[in-house]
Amino acid sequence: MAFDSALDGVAASLGAYASGNAVALQSWMADGLGFMGYPLLSQMAMRAEFRKPCDVIAREATREWVRLKSTKNLDEAEYDTDEEARAAREELSQDTAQKISDLEAELKRLDVRRLMYRMTLDSLLYGVSYAWIDVGSLPKDATGQNIPLKLTKYGVEKDSFNGLKRIDPVWTAPNYYNADSPYRSGFYDPDNYWVQGCLTHKDRLLKMVPYEVPDIFKPAFNFGGLSLTQQLRPYVHNFLRTRNSVSNITANFSKLVLKTDMTGNMGAPQGGMEWGVNQASIQGRAAFMQQVSEGQDTIVADHQNEDVSIIATPLGGLSDLQAQAMEAMASIPGIPLVKLFGITPNGLNASSEGEIRVFYDEIAAFQENNLRPVLERVLRLVQLHLWGDVDDAIDFDFVNLWQLDDEKAAAVERTKAETDKVNIEAGKITPDEARMREEQDQSSIYRGVNLSGDAPGIPEQDMPSFGSSGDESDTDGMEGV
């Protein structure tokens, strides 16, 4: 109580600091550098200019989805005969195919693809996205979910994985994190989060942050990242301002100019004083001229004391200005105009193929950096749920977004077949090894076919038989023909 009077000085100092940095703070927020809060980001997500780029990236990142595979190889040296090695290889192939089939069915049941789309979209709109892992029967009260979850057979029992649920970031807040020493774990990484009043351990949340911020800013950003909407904000505002200006210029590209004798013909006495300008009369005359000009009617003017002319604003170059604003808005997410706005390139032999391939490379990098860590945890969860153990040889690849058409794909397969033929004839590989290569080739037209058995070989082709009987008369008749 003895120091209560010091609060007046503290309040004055804080007020002076705030007023002195008000301009800098406004500029900082206008450039999209500070955290704007989830309510404002939610409002920005309602605008097409902010949402469309985020939605394009999220859809493209999950459009072709993933392809499960197994990296387990058979050591043929462990078997005494080729028949035993071939039988073991066939058994391994069938076992792997069954596991992959079960995993694909479970991923589809859990709707993981849809979840990853929503998490990617949320992470771009808000800077961070969460999904809750529903494992076991823990209570959902204030502290029931604050238990670490280890992705082992001891942490996740068989048939205990109930599903995944998306959590909107607005309902989350960090609880405890280490801000003292970078050498200790949890440095600027919260150990648990409050999810609408329920303390939840970080192991029970899937988290995605595409654009991280420096450690010093992480608490201000709710331990999320810089959203794509904030990065787009200055460019979107410039585009909207340019679009409105172009619209205003187009709507008022011509101005009607009325030249008249204002102090003569439109003069009127005002209260016995000298002749002045009757403003109502001038405004009425101008309104009449505007009305007849907009209706494309005949304009009537005094041939001696009035003159009417039209000043038109040149419209050339407006489309280029608006196009440049759109290109600047598309450059931040790196999306080609044909993908973002549906604008095709103009000119002879113009094509967007190169830009689209570069964009697909960006999406592939985005998938590896942001989607893969989340999907790897989900894949381990599903394996523990199905079998009570994890097969480390099972992995996945993201399907390439750039797909060949049927003609080009057939040409590639023909080239591979010719290469295998040359290598077999040269003694480099055996037909069985060529079949193994074909079976493991994810782009092969024979993927999914069990090729672990013996090669059927080249079928024998019998000479066609002509005629209904094999007597000499028929043969002679054919020779005569």
Secondary structure by P-SEA (a helix, b strand, c coil): cccccaaaaaaaaaaaaaaaaaaaaaaaaaaccccccaaaaaaaaacccccaaaaaaaaaaccbbbbbbbcccccccccccaaaaaaaaaaaaaaaaaaaaaaaaaaaaaaaaaaaaaaaaaaaaccbbbbbbbccccccccccccbbbbccccccccccccbbbbbcccccccccccccccccccccccccccccccccccccbbbbbccccccccccccccccccccccaaaaaaaaaaaaaaaaaaaaccbbbbbbccccccccccccccccccaaaaaaaaaaaaaaaaaaccccccccccbbbbbbbccccaaaaaaaaaaaaaaaaaccccccccccccccccccaaaaaaaaaaaaaaaaaacaaaaaaaaaaaaaaaccccccccccccccccccccaaaaaaaaaaaaaaaaaaaaaccccaaaaaaaaaacccccccccccccccccccccccccccccccaaaaaaaaac
